[in-house]
């Protein structure tokens, strides 16, 4: 089995006032099992962020993006619970897209569904995803967000070098 890159992309495809969301229900050993996320995945050899974005969106949705924006860099630090397991760091290039061609197809990683933006935060999301989805909706300028998880629990969030205090969604 080849080692996965620590670099990933994630894209929220917009249609009217909705995002195309992926409910991750298909894979057994999936860190995102039962969560709702955007579409994307790990870089392959020699890919740029845009190469990865376009390939992953095409593979997972059948769509070819024609208009997209690089919105931020998200650093995920995954710490094991009770020091059991490995610590991992992943760097995710976060995009939104509002233009595409093609026909939506079934995804082998889960179920694709258009969800109204005002309803997205009611889905089963990672706590950190709620933070960056809020930043996307606010049209926040390009950002760097560091999210530190211990197991499934978000322990720290740092936006553009400043720690975010725990609020309702964090």
Backbone as a printed PyTorch tensor [residue, N CA C, xyz], in Angstrom:
tensor([[[  0.8430,  -1.1860,   0.0000],
         [  0.0000,   0.0000,   0.0000],
         [  0.8870,   1.2470,   0.0000]],

        [[  0.6320,   2.1580,  -0.9430],
         [  1.4740,   3.3520,  -0.9860],
         [  1.0620,   4.3380,   0.0930]],

        [[  2.0540,   5.0610,   0.5810],
         [  1.8230,   6.0370,   1.6470],
         [  1.0610,   7.2400,   1.0930]],

        [[  0.0480,   7.6820,   1.8410],
         [ -0.7340,   8.8510,   1.4180],
         [  0.0340,  10.1230,   1.7250]],

        [[ -0.1260,  11.1050,   0.8600],
         [  0.4740,  12.4140,   1.0630],
         [ -0.1620,  13.0970,   2.2710]],

        [[  0.6090,  13.9380,   2.9420],
         [  0.0470,  14.7360,   4.0440],
         [ -0.6100,  16.0080,   3.5120]],

        [[ -0.5830,  16.1810,   2.1920],
         [ -1.2150,  17.3250,   1.5330],
         [ -2.5410,  16.8790,   0.9260]],

        [[ -3.5980,  17.6590,   1.1770],
         [ -4.9190,  17.3230,   0.6490],
         [ -5.6210,  18.5770,   0.1330]],

        [[ -6.7020,  18.3480,  -0.5810],
         [ -7.5950,  19.4370,  -0.9780],
         [ -8.9950,  19.1070,  -0.4710]],

        [[ -9.7920,  20.1470,  -0.2790],
         [-11.2060,  19.9940,   0.0420],
         [-11.9350,  21.1420,  -0.6450]],

        [[-13.0530,  20.8130,  -1.2860],
         [-13.7910,  21.8220,  -2.0450],
         [-15.2730,  21.7740,  -1.6970]],

        [[-15.8320,  22.9550,  -1.5050],
         [-17.2640,  23.1050,  -1.3220],
         [-17.8130,  23.7160,  -2.6060]],

        [[-18.5330,  22.8800,  -3.3670],
         [-19.1090,  23.3060,  -4.6420],
         [-20.4560,  23.9550,  -4.3520]],

        [[-20.6070,  25.1970,  -4.8420],
         [-21.8080,  25.9810,  -4.5740],
         [-22.7810,  25.9270,  -5.7570]],

        [[-24.0430,  25.7900,  -5.4230],
         [-25.1100,  25.9170,  -6.4100],
         [-26.2280,  26.6740,  -5.7330]],

        [[-26.5250,  27.8550,  -6.2470],
         [-27.4880,  28.7590,  -5.6380],
         [-27.0990,  28.9600,  -4.1770]],

        [[-27.9470,  28.6530,  -3.2280],
         [-27.6160,  28.8570,  -1.8120],
         [-27.3130,  27.5370,  -1.1070]],

        [[-26.7150,  26.5940,  -1.8560],
         [-26.4130,  25.2700,  -1.3170],
         [-24.9640,  24.8880,  -1.5730]],

        [[-24.4770,  23.9360,  -0.7740],
         [-23.1770,  23.3010,  -1.0000],
         [-23.4230,  21.8430,  -1.3650]],

        [[-22.5950,  21.3210,  -2.2670],
         [-22.6060,  19.8950,  -2.5470],
         [-21.8070,  19.2280,  -1.4280]],

        [[-22.4800,  18.4150,  -0.6400],
         [-21.8590,  17.7700,   0.5170],
         [-21.7530,  16.2690,   0.2730]],

        [[-20.7190,  15.6690,   0.8470],
         [-20.4880,  14.2370,   0.7400],
         [-20.6870,  13.6150,   2.1210]],

        [[-21.6770,  12.7490,   2.2320],
         [-21.9250,  12.0180,   3.4840],
         [-21.0920,  10.7370,   3.4010]],

        [[-20.0340,  10.6710,   4.2010],
         [-19.0500,   9.5790,   4.1110],
         [-19.5780,   8.3240,   4.8020]],

        [[-20.2440,   7.4760,   4.0450],
         [-20.8510,   6.2780,   4.6200],
         [-20.3760,   4.9820,   3.9560]],

        [[-19.5300,   5.0440,   2.9460],
         [-19.2090,   3.8600,   2.1610],
         [-17.9800,   3.0800,   2.6080]],

        [[-16.9480,   3.7600,   3.0790],
         [-15.7000,   3.0790,   3.4300],
         [-15.7240,   2.6260,   4.8830]],

        [[-15.1790,   1.4370,   5.1390],
         [-15.1670,   0.8990,   6.5050],
         [-14.1810,   1.6380,   7.4060]],

        [[-12.9100,   1.6630,   7.0440],
         [-11.8780,   2.3050,   7.8740],
         [-11.6530,   3.7320,   7.3980]],

        [[-12.6160,   4.5930,   7.6820],
         [-12.6150,   5.9660,   7.1870],
         [-12.6110,   6.9160,   8.3800]],

        [[-11.5750,   7.7520,   8.4630],
         [-11.5010,   8.7290,   9.5580],
         [-12.7280,   9.6490,   9.5390]],

        [[-13.3410,   9.8220,   8.3650],
         [-14.5230,  10.6800,   8.2170],
         [-15.8350,   9.8990,   8.2300]],

        [[-15.8270,   8.6450,   8.6540],
         [-17.0130,   7.7850,   8.6370],
         [-18.2120,   8.5020,   9.2740]],

        [[-19.3150,   8.5370,   8.5290],
         [-20.6010,   9.1240,   8.9340],
         [-20.6000,  10.6560,   9.0050]],

        [[-19.4780,  11.3020,   8.7250],
         [-19.4200,  12.7730,   8.7170],
         [-19.8310,  13.2950,   7.3450]],

        [[-20.2240,  14.5580,   7.3280],
         [-20.5250,  15.2800,   6.0950],
         [-19.3490,  16.2170,   5.8320]],

        [[-18.7980,  16.1550,   4.6310],
         [-17.6570,  17.0010,   4.2590],
         [-17.8300,  17.4660,   2.8170]],

        [[-16.8970,  18.3010,   2.3610],
         [-16.8520,  18.6600,   0.9540],
         [-16.1970,  17.5140,   0.1910]],

        [[-15.8130,  17.7610,  -1.0550],
         [-15.1440,  16.7260,  -1.8520],
         [-13.6630,  17.0680,  -1.9970]],

        [[-12.8540,  16.0490,  -2.0910],
         [-11.4190,  16.2660,  -2.2270],
         [-10.6580,  15.0390,  -1.7940]],

        [[ -9.3450,  15.2100,  -1.6300],
         [ -8.5360,  14.0700,  -1.2210],
         [ -7.0610,  14.3870,  -1.2410]],

        [[ -6.2680,  13.3310,  -1.1770],
         [ -4.8160,  13.4390,  -1.0700],
         [ -4.1480,  13.7290,  -2.4160]],

        [[ -3.0940,  14.5380,  -2.3600],
         [ -2.2730,  14.8120,  -3.5350],
         [ -1.6450,  13.5130,  -4.0330]],

        [[ -1.4810,  13.4040,  -5.3230],
         [ -0.6820,  12.3420,  -5.9190],
         [  0.6460,  12.9390,  -6.3620]],

        [[  1.5980,  12.0800,  -6.7130],
         [  2.9470,  12.5190,  -7.0750],
         [  2.9160,  13.6220,  -8.1280]],

        [[  3.6780,  14.6690,  -7.8710],
         [  3.8900,  15.7970,  -8.7860],
         [  2.6690,  16.6900,  -9.0070]],

        [[  1.5960,  16.5150,  -8.2150],
         [  0.4240,  17.3680,  -8.3900],
         [  0.5780,  18.6930,  -7.6590]],

        [[  0.0540,  19.7430,  -8.2760],
         [ -0.1140,  21.0290,  -7.6060],
         [ -1.4460,  20.9620,  -6.8510]],

        [[ -1.7210,  21.9400,  -5.9720],
         [ -3.0420,  21.9460,  -5.3270],
         [ -4.1940,  21.9450,  -6.3420]],

        [[ -4.0450,  22.7130,  -7.4250],
         [ -5.1110,  22.7800,  -8.4300],
         [ -5.2560,  21.4620,  -9.1760]],

        [[ -4.1280,  20.7950,  -9.4820],
         [ -4.1990,  19.4820, -10.1360],
         [ -4.9920,  18.5070,  -9.2730]],

        [[ -4.6640,  18.4810,  -7.9840],
         [ -5.3400,  17.5790,  -7.0480],
         [ -6.8180,  17.9230,  -6.9460]],

        [[ -7.1260,  19.1920,  -6.7840],
         [ -8.5090,  19.6470,  -6.6930],
         [ -9.3210,  19.1700,  -7.8820]],

        [[ -8.8360,  19.4680,  -9.0810],
         [ -9.5880,  19.1310, -10.2970],
         [ -9.7490,  17.6180, -10.4580]],

        [[ -8.6930,  16.8600, -10.1700],
         [ -8.7630,  15.3960, -10.2910],
         [ -9.7430,  14.8170,  -9.2670]],

        [[ -9.6140,  15.2330,  -8.0170],
         [-10.4750,  14.6820,  -6.9660],
         [-11.9480,  15.0220,  -7.2070]],

        [[-12.2410,  16.2620,  -7.5910],
         [-13.6320,  16.6400,  -7.8540],
         [-14.1900,  15.8010,  -9.0050]],

        [[-13.4000,  15.6190, -10.0560],
         [-13.8460,  14.8210, -11.2060],
         [-14.0910,  13.3680, -10.7910]],

        [[-13.1530,  12.7980, -10.0080],
         [-13.2930,  11.4040,  -9.5770],
         [-14.5130,  11.2050,  -8.6770]],

        [[-14.7550,  12.1370,  -7.7560],
         [-15.8030,  11.9470,  -6.7560],
         [-17.1850,  12.4020,  -7.2090]],

        [[-17.2340,  13.3150,  -8.1830],
         [-18.5370,  13.8760,  -8.5700],
         [-18.8730,  13.7260, -10.0480]],

        [[-17.8560,  13.5210, -10.9000],
         [-18.0730,  13.5170, -12.3460],
         [-18.0530,  14.9140, -12.9430]],

        [[-17.9080,  15.9510, -12.1050],
         [-17.9480,  17.3390, -12.5670],
         [-16.5490,  17.8550, -12.8800]],

        [[-16.4730,  18.7550, -13.8470],
         [-15.2410,  19.4610, -14.1760],
         [-15.4040,  20.9110, -13.7350]],

        [[-14.5650,  21.3370, -12.8000],
         [-14.6690,  22.7070, -12.3000],
         [-14.2250,  23.7060, -13.3590]],

        [[-14.9800,  24.8000, -13.4920],
         [-14.6330,  25.8740, -14.4210],
         [-14.3620,  27.1860, -13.6940]],

        [[-14.7640,  27.2690, -12.4140],
         [-14.5490,  28.4700, -11.6120],
         [-14.4040,  28.0590, -10.1520]],

        [[-13.2190,  28.3660,  -9.5840],
         [-12.9600,  27.9860,  -8.1940],
         [-12.0050,  28.9840,  -7.5640]],

        [[-12.0100,  29.0230,  -6.2160],
         [-11.1420,  29.9410,  -5.4670],
         [-10.4450,  29.2030,  -4.3360]],

        [[ -9.1580,  29.4570,  -4.1720],
         [ -8.3700,  28.9410,  -3.0570],
         [ -8.6660,  29.8620,  -1.8800]],

        [[ -9.2890,  29.3250,  -0.8190],
         [ -9.7930,  30.1640,   0.2680],
         [ -8.9270,  30.1560,   1.5230]],

        [[ -8.2030,  29.0470,   1.7360],
         [ -7.3980,  28.9900,   2.9500],
         [ -6.5980,  27.7080,   3.0500]],

        [[ -5.6790,  27.7200,   4.0080],
         [ -4.8690,  26.5500,   4.3150],
         [ -5.2360,  26.1080,   5.7210]],

        [[ -5.6300,  24.8430,   5.8550],
         [ -6.0250,  24.3020,   7.1500],
         [ -5.0030,  23.2460,   7.5600]],

        [[ -4.4140,  23.4330,   8.7380],
         [ -3.4660,  22.4690,   9.2890],
         [ -4.1990,  21.6500,  10.3460]],

        [[ -4.2860,  20.3400,  10.1050],
         [ -4.9040,  19.4330,  11.0700],
         [ -3.7920,  18.7240,  11.8320]],

        [[ -3.8320,  18.8170,  13.1410],
         [ -2.9300,  18.0410,  13.9910],
         [ -3.8040,  17.0440,  14.7320]],

        [[ -3.5450,  15.7650,  14.4970],
         [ -4.3320,  14.7070,  15.1060],
         [ -3.4790,  14.0200,  16.1650]],

        [[ -3.8420,  14.2330,  17.4220],
         [ -3.1050,  13.6320,  18.5380],
         [ -3.8590,  12.3960,  19.0100]],

        [[ -3.1180,  11.3420,  19.3260],
         [ -3.7870,  10.1270,  19.8040],
         [ -4.4000,  10.3400,  21.1860]],

        [[ -5.4480,   9.5780,  21.4690],
         [ -6.0780,   9.6270,  22.7820],
         [ -5.2580,   8.7650,  23.7380]],

        [[ -4.9350,   9.3200,  24.9200],
         [ -4.1600,   8.5930,  25.9310],
         [ -2.8460,   8.0410,  25.3700]],

        [[ -2.2550,   8.7640,  24.4400],
         [ -0.9680,   8.4070,  23.8400],
         [ -1.0020,   7.0690,  23.1040]],

        [[ -2.1890,   6.6040,  22.7230],
         [ -2.3230,   5.3660,  21.9720],
         [ -2.5150,   5.7290,  20.5030]],

        [[ -1.6270,   5.2540,  19.6540],
         [ -1.6930,   5.5520,  18.2320],
         [ -0.6380,   6.5750,  17.8450]],

        [[ -0.6670,   6.9760,  16.5760],
         [  0.3340,   7.9080,  16.0480],
         [ -0.2260,   9.3110,  15.9290]],

        [[  0.6480,  10.2830,  16.1620],
         [  0.2750,  11.6670,  15.8910],
         [  0.4550,  11.8960,  14.3940]],

        [[ -0.4800,  12.6340,  13.7860],
         [ -0.4140,  12.9180,  12.3560],
         [ -0.6960,  14.4010,  12.1250]],

        [[ -0.0970,  14.9210,  11.0650],
         [ -0.3980,  16.2820,  10.6380],
         [ -0.7640,  16.2330,   9.1610]],

        [[ -1.8170,  16.9580,   8.8080],
         [ -2.2770,  17.0440,   7.4240],
         [ -2.4600,  18.5150,   7.0850]],

        [[ -2.0800,  18.8890,   5.8790],
         [ -2.2290,  20.2580,   5.3960],
         [ -3.2480,  20.2390,   4.2570]],

        [[ -4.3540,  20.9460,   4.4620],
         [ -5.4480,  20.9070,   3.5120],
         [ -5.6450,  22.2600,   2.8290]],

        [[ -5.6450,  22.2450,   1.5150],
         [ -5.9360,  23.4280,   0.7130],
         [ -7.4530,  23.4780,   0.5340]],

        [[ -8.0640,  24.5360,   1.0360],
         [ -9.5160,  24.6550,   1.0580],
         [ -9.9930,  25.5530,  -0.0840]],

        [[-10.9470,  25.0410,  -0.8510],
         [-11.4830,  25.7550,  -2.0160],
         [-13.0010,  25.8510,  -1.9410]],

        [[-13.5240,  26.8510,  -2.6390],
         [-14.9340,  26.8700,  -3.0120],
         [-14.9770,  26.9470,  -4.5310]],

        [[-16.0580,  26.4550,  -5.1040],
         [-16.2220,  26.4880,  -6.5570],
         [-17.6530,  26.8790,  -6.8720]],

        [[-17.8090,  27.7300,  -7.8890],
         [-19.1620,  28.1460,  -8.2700],
         [-19.4330,  27.9440,  -9.7460]],

        [[-18.5160,  27.2550, -10.4310],
         [-18.7320,  26.9470, -11.8410],
         [-18.2470,  25.5480, -12.1540]],

        [[-19.0540,  24.8130, -12.9120],
         [-18.6730,  23.4500, -13.2770],
         [-19.4520,  23.0100, -14.5030]],

        [[-18.9390,  21.9660, -15.1450],
         [-19.5970,  21.3510, -16.2950],
         [-19.7130,  19.8620, -16.0100]],

        [[-20.6650,  19.2320, -16.6860],
         [-20.8030,  17.7870, -16.5570],
         [-22.0450,  17.4010, -15.7760]],

        [[-22.1520,  16.1080, -15.5620],
         [-23.3010,  15.5420, -14.8710],
         [-22.8290,  14.8660, -13.5990]],

        [[-23.5100,  15.1600, -12.5160],
         [-23.1800,  14.5650, -11.2250],
         [-23.3370,  13.0530, -11.3000]],

        [[-22.3330,  12.3380, -10.7760],
         [-22.3880,  10.8770, -10.7650],
         [-22.3370,  10.3760,  -9.3240]],

        [[-22.5570,   9.0970,  -9.1430],
         [-22.4650,   8.4910,  -7.8150],
         [-21.0090,   8.4900,  -7.3610]],

        [[-20.8120,   8.5690,  -6.0520],
         [-19.4740,   8.6080,  -5.4710],
         [-19.2420,   7.3250,  -4.6730]],

        [[-18.0650,   6.7020,  -4.8620],
         [-17.7920,   5.4540,  -4.1510],
         [-17.3920,   5.6770,  -2.6900]],

        [[-17.3080,   6.9490,  -2.2600],
         [-16.9230,   7.2480,  -0.8760],
         [-18.1170,   7.6070,   0.0020]],

        [[-19.2820,   7.7520,  -0.6210],
         [-20.4690,   8.1080,   0.1500],
         [-21.5600,   8.6450,  -0.7470]],

        [[-22.4700,   9.3970,  -0.1440],
         [-23.6280,   9.9330,  -0.8510],
         [-23.4600,  11.4380,  -1.0250]],

        [[-23.5710,  11.9040,  -2.2640],
         [-23.5100,  13.3340,  -2.5650],
         [-24.9120,  13.9310,  -2.4720]],

        [[-24.9870,  15.0990,  -1.8410],
         [-26.2890,  15.7380,  -1.6890],
         [-26.1160,  17.2510,  -1.6140]],

        [[-26.9650,  17.9760,  -2.3420],
         [-26.9880,  19.4360,  -2.2120],
         [-27.7150,  19.7840,  -0.9180]],

        [[-27.0410,  20.5610,  -0.0720],
         [-27.6000,  20.9400,   1.2190],
         [-27.6050,  22.4670,   1.2910]],

        [[-28.7430,  23.0410,   1.6570],
         [-28.8170,  24.4970,   1.7960],
         [-27.7720,  24.9560,   2.8070]],

        [[-27.0790,  26.0480,   2.4720],
         [-26.0160,  26.5590,   3.3380],
         [-26.5100,  26.7990,   4.7640]],

        [[-27.7390,  27.2860,   4.8960],
         [-28.2570,  27.5760,   6.2350],
         [-28.4960,  26.3010,   7.0450]],

        [[-28.5150,  25.1340,   6.3910],
         [-28.7360,  23.8560,   7.0690],
         [-27.4430,  23.0630,   7.3070]],

        [[-26.3530,  23.4660,   6.6680],
         [-25.1110,  22.6880,   6.7200],
         [-24.6230,  22.4840,   8.1540]],

        [[-24.6900,  23.5050,   8.9810],
         [-24.1690,  23.3810,  10.3500],
         [-24.9940,  22.4300,  11.2230]],

        [[-26.1630,  22.0210,  10.7310],
         [-26.9870,  21.0480,  11.4600],
         [-26.5860,  19.6070,  11.1530]],

        [[-25.6920,  19.4160,  10.1800],
         [-25.2430,  18.0740,   9.8170],
         [-24.2010,  17.5810,  10.8160]],

        [[-23.8570,  16.3000,  10.7350],
         [-22.8070,  15.7200,  11.5740],
         [-21.4630,  16.1060,  10.9510]],

        [[-20.8890,  17.2090,  11.4520],
         [-19.6300,  17.7650,  10.9400],
         [-18.5580,  17.6750,  12.0140]],

        [[-17.3050,  17.7110,  11.5800],
         [-16.2040,  17.9150,  12.5150],
         [-16.3430,  19.3240,  13.0820]],

        [[-15.9850,  19.5070,  14.3670],
         [-16.0870,  20.8330,  14.9990],
         [-15.2620,  21.8770,  14.2430]],

        [[-14.0750,  21.5130,  13.8070],
         [-13.2270,  22.4520,  13.0810],
         [-13.8120,  22.8620,  11.7390]],

        [[-14.5450,  21.9400,  11.0950],
         [-15.1840,  22.2640,   9.8170],
         [-16.1960,  23.3890,  10.0110]],

        [[-16.8720,  23.4100,  11.1540],
         [-17.8340,  24.4750,  11.4260],
         [-17.1350,  25.8340,  11.4540]],

        [[-15.9070,  25.8490,  11.9450],
         [-15.1470,  27.1080,  11.9950],
         [-14.8410,  27.5850,  10.5870]],

        [[-14.2680,  26.7050,   9.7360],
         [-13.9070,  27.2040,   8.4040],
         [-15.1210,  27.4130,   7.5110]],

        [[-16.2000,  26.6770,   7.7210],
         [-17.4190,  26.9560,   6.9560],
         [-17.9670,  28.3410,   7.3030]],

        [[-17.8620,  28.7030,   8.5700],
         [-18.2750,  30.0420,   8.9980],
         [-17.3890,  31.1070,   8.3220]],

        [[-16.0860,  30.8530,   8.2530],
         [-15.1660,  31.7970,   7.5950],
         [-15.5010,  31.9370,   6.1080]],

        [[-15.8470,  30.8280,   5.4570],
         [-16.2300,  30.8820,   4.0470],
         [-17.4820,  31.7330,   3.8650]],

        [[-18.4650,  31.5300,   4.7120],
         [-19.7090,  32.2850,   4.6010],
         [-19.5150,  33.7680,   4.8640]],

        [[-18.5740,  34.1040,   5.7410],
         [-18.2780,  35.5200,   6.0370],
         [-17.4300,  36.1750,   4.9490]],

        [[-17.0440,  35.3900,   3.9260],
         [-16.1270,  35.8900,   2.8890],
         [-14.8200,  36.3740,   3.5150]],

        [[-14.3650,  35.6750,   4.5490],
         [-13.1060,  36.0020,   5.2150],
         [-11.9870,  35.9330,   4.1750]],

        [[-11.0420,  36.8830,   4.2170],
         [ -9.9260,  36.8180,   3.2720],
         [ -9.1240,  35.5370,   3.4840]],

        [[ -8.2370,  35.2210,   2.5440],
         [ -7.4270,  34.0030,   2.6200],
         [ -6.9130,  33.8280,   4.0460]],

        [[ -7.0610,  32.6260,   4.5840],
         [ -6.7110,  32.4010,   5.9900],
         [ -5.8860,  31.1400,   6.1840]],

        [[ -5.2320,  31.1060,   7.3330],
         [ -4.5290,  29.9230,   7.8100],
         [ -5.2020,  29.5250,   9.1150]],

        [[ -5.6980,  28.2910,   9.1620],
         [ -6.4020,  27.7940,  10.3380],
         [ -5.7330,  26.5100,  10.7960]],

        [[ -5.3220,  26.4800,  12.0530],
         [ -4.7320,  25.2790,  12.6420],
         [ -5.7440,  24.6780,  13.5990]],

        [[ -6.0420,  23.3880,  13.4030],
         [ -6.9950,  22.6800,  14.2320],
         [ -6.2810,  21.4990,  14.8850]],

        [[ -6.3040,  21.4560,  16.2060],
         [ -5.6460,  20.3820,  16.9480],
         [ -6.7270,  19.5060,  17.5670]],

        [[ -6.7460,  18.2430,  17.1580],
         [ -7.6990,  17.2680,  17.6700],
         [ -6.9910,  16.2540,  18.5530]],

        [[ -7.6800,  15.8420,  19.6080],
         [ -7.2670,  14.6810,  20.3910],
         [ -8.3890,  13.6790,  20.1810]],

        [[ -8.0890,  12.6370,  19.4110],
         [ -9.1660,  11.7430,  18.9810],
         [-10.1510,  12.5430,  18.1500]],

        [[-11.4320,  12.4590,  18.4870],
         [-12.4730,  13.2010,  17.7620],
         [-12.7550,  14.5740,  18.3510]],

        [[-12.0430,  14.9430,  19.4130],
         [-12.3370,  16.1850,  20.1230],
         [-11.3970,  17.3140,  19.7230]],

        [[-11.9740,  18.4260,  19.3030],
         [-11.1900,  19.6070,  18.9500],
         [-10.6720,  20.2450,  20.2330]],

        [[ -9.3570,  20.3470,  20.3510],
         [ -8.7360,  20.8810,  21.5640],
         [ -8.2230,  22.3060,  21.3940]],

        [[ -7.9090,  22.6920,  20.1540],
         [ -7.3440,  24.0240,  19.9200],
         [ -7.6360,  24.4510,  18.4920]],

        [[ -7.9220,  25.7300,  18.3270],
         [ -8.1080,  26.3130,  16.9990],
         [ -7.3620,  27.6450,  16.9650]],

        [[ -6.5250,  27.8190,  15.9340],
         [ -5.7130,  29.0230,  15.8020],
         [ -5.9480,  29.5880,  14.4020]],

        [[ -6.4830,  30.8010,  14.3400],
         [ -6.7810,  31.4620,  13.0690],
         [ -5.7720,  32.5620,  12.8300]],

        [[ -5.0320,  32.4470,  11.7310],
         [ -4.0260,  33.4500,  11.3630],
         [ -3.1110,  33.7800,  12.5450]],

        [[ -2.6980,  32.7320,  13.2800],
         [ -1.7430,  32.8950,  14.3750],
         [ -2.3430,  33.2860,  15.7100]],

        [[ -3.6670,  33.4740,  15.7710],
         [ -4.3120,  33.8780,  17.0280],
         [ -5.2790,  32.7880,  17.4760]],

        [[ -5.1320,  32.3650,  18.7390],
         [ -5.9750,  31.3100,  19.2630],
         [ -7.4250,  31.7720,  19.3420]],

        [[ -8.3190,  30.9040,  18.8780],
         [ -9.7580,  31.1750,  18.9820],
         [-10.2410,  30.6070,  20.3030]],

        [[-11.0120,  31.3700,  21.0150],
         [-11.5740,  30.9190,  22.2810],
         [-12.7880,  30.0490,  21.9880]],

        [[-13.0510,  29.1190,  22.8860],
         [-14.2200,  28.2350,  22.7040],
         [-15.4980,  29.0690,  22.6820]],

        [[-16.3150,  28.7820,  21.6690],
         [-17.6080,  29.4400,  21.5310],
         [-18.6580,  28.3560,  21.3760]],

        [[-19.8290,  28.7390,  20.9020],
         [-20.9110,  27.7660,  20.7320],
         [-20.4800,  26.6200,  19.8060]],

        [[-19.8690,  26.9500,  18.6690],
         [-19.4700,  25.9300,  17.7080],
         [-18.0510,  25.4310,  17.9100]],

        [[-17.3700,  25.9530,  18.8910],
         [-16.0260,  25.4650,  19.2290],
         [-15.7450,  25.7580,  20.6840]]])
